[in-house]
Amino acid sequence: MGFEDYWYVIAESHELTKSRVLQRRVLDQTLAVFRGSDGAPAVLRDRCLHRNAPLSAGRVRDGMLSCSYHGWTYDGRGRVVSIPSMGESGEHCSPPFPAVERDGYVYVRMNRDAPVDIAAFPMPHYGERGWKNLRLRNRFANDVSNCVENFIDIPHTAFVHRVLFRSSRGERLTATVSRGNGEVHVLYRGERANLGVYSWFLNPGGRAVRHSDNFYAPNVTSVV
């Protein structure tokens, strides 16, 4: 599977209003994102079929995206529904990229014919009473393999983040690693009170901790 087969967050739901078009860039492809007439997110290549002008500079009205250069108008399926100098036209189409909206986020997949239908990541406890979600954006000057190794590598925290998260105490832990279908899961067992300055909150009774770190390609890490 290639990186084009996975889902990427391109916006938070509240950013994508009915009258707004967003410009986003995924895997070196510039995209125009808007809501179609049915309210669902639509993602097109950010270039008009007419003169290659950026569609993200256009405007959205009633679920239709009009190019700011000569007014060619696209619906949510990428069909050109109006050309001001010619009237209606169904002969031109900019094939849309697959897009879904889930748990407050809008996702896109760059492969229109992905071999495996992988679902967009479900946000745990989204919308449940007593839970909040917070989005942080970070840039890593590295490749995915090294990022995964860092995200799910618990032992390094005892040295790199000493005291804050953990300290090296020589505790014997067990780790079970499973991989497949773009996912990596590591289950740690045997850890007790070695949770740094947050031990009083995370494990006040000093009981054995069953800790799981999970990575979902291309860029989601979940800690349970």
C-alpha positions, -999 to +999 in steps of 0.1 A: +000+000+000+012+035-008+007+068+011-021+077-014-042+049+000-047+064+035-069+091+048-055+126+057-071+153+079-075+184+057-098+205+079-119+206+110-156+205+103-162+240+117-137+255+093-156+243+062-186+265+061-212+264+033-198+296+018-161+289+021-135+272+000-102+261+016-069+254-001-050+224+013-019+205+002-015+167+006+013+147-009+025+175-031-010+179-046-028+213-040-065+209-033-097+230-032-121+219-005-157+230-002-192+218+007-214+206-021-252+212-023-258+182+000-235+196+027-209+169+022-173+179+018-160+179-018-123+179-028-111+189-062-077+195-077-070+232-071-069+240-108-097+251-131-100+230-163-103+261-184-071+281-178-056+263-148-065+291-124-067+281-086-102+271-077-095+279-041-095+316-051-131+313-062-163+314-042-190+290-031-227+296-034-255+270-030-229+242-030-213+253-063-177+264-066-171+292-092-136+299-106-126+335-100-110+338-135-138+331-160-166+318-138-166+282-146-187+266-120-183+231-104-206+210-083-196+186-055-189+158-080-165+180-100-188+184-130-187+218-147-224+229-145-220+263-159-198+282-183-209+319-184-201+323-221-218+290-230-245+283-204-249+249-189-223+222-197-220+186-186-191+178-209-163+187-185-154+172-152-126+174-126-128+140-109-131+146-071-109+129-045-126+106-020-136+127+011-154+118+044-164+137+075-161+120+108-159+131+144-154+168+137-128+163+110-127+162+072-105+136+055-093+131+020-077+101+002-055+108-028-060+074-044-094+074-060-092+036-065-075+025-033-071-013-032-081-016+005-110+003+020-095+016+052-118+037+074-109+071+086-096+071+122-125+072+148-117+097+176-122+079+209-150+092+231-158+120+206-189+139+217-192+120+250-201+138+281-170+147+302-146+144+272-129+171+252-107+169+221-076+190+214-058+192+180-021+199+180-001+205+148+036+195+146+061+193+117+087+165+118+117+167+095+119+129+092+103+099+075+073+080+087+093+050+099+114+070+123+083+089+136+065+056+143+095+043+162+096+074+184+058+076+190+054+040+202+088+037+219+080+039+257+115+030+270+131+062+256+109+084+278+128+072+309+159+089+294+148+117+270+119+129+293+134+118+326+114+126+357+086+143+337+073+110+324+095+083+338+129+075+353+151+045+347+145+022+376+153-012+361+117-024+361+112-055+340+085-049+315+070-070+287+061-057+253+040-074+226+042-059+191+018-066+163+018-051+128-003-052+097-025-032+073-007+000+080-010-003+118+015-010+146+004-019+181+026-023+212+011-036+245+033-029+276+028-048+309+044-047+343+049-010+348+037+003+382+045+036+399+072+048+374+050+074+357+070+106+366+054+137+382+020+125+371+020+092+390-003+106+416-029+113+389-023+084+365-018+056+389-025+067+426-027+031+438+006+020+423-011-009+405+003-027+375-003-007+343-015-022+311-004+004+286-009+003+248+006+026+221-009+024+187+000+039+153-024+041+124-008+051+090-002+076+078+000+099+109-023+089+139-010+079+173-033+066+200-023+060+236-045+038+258 
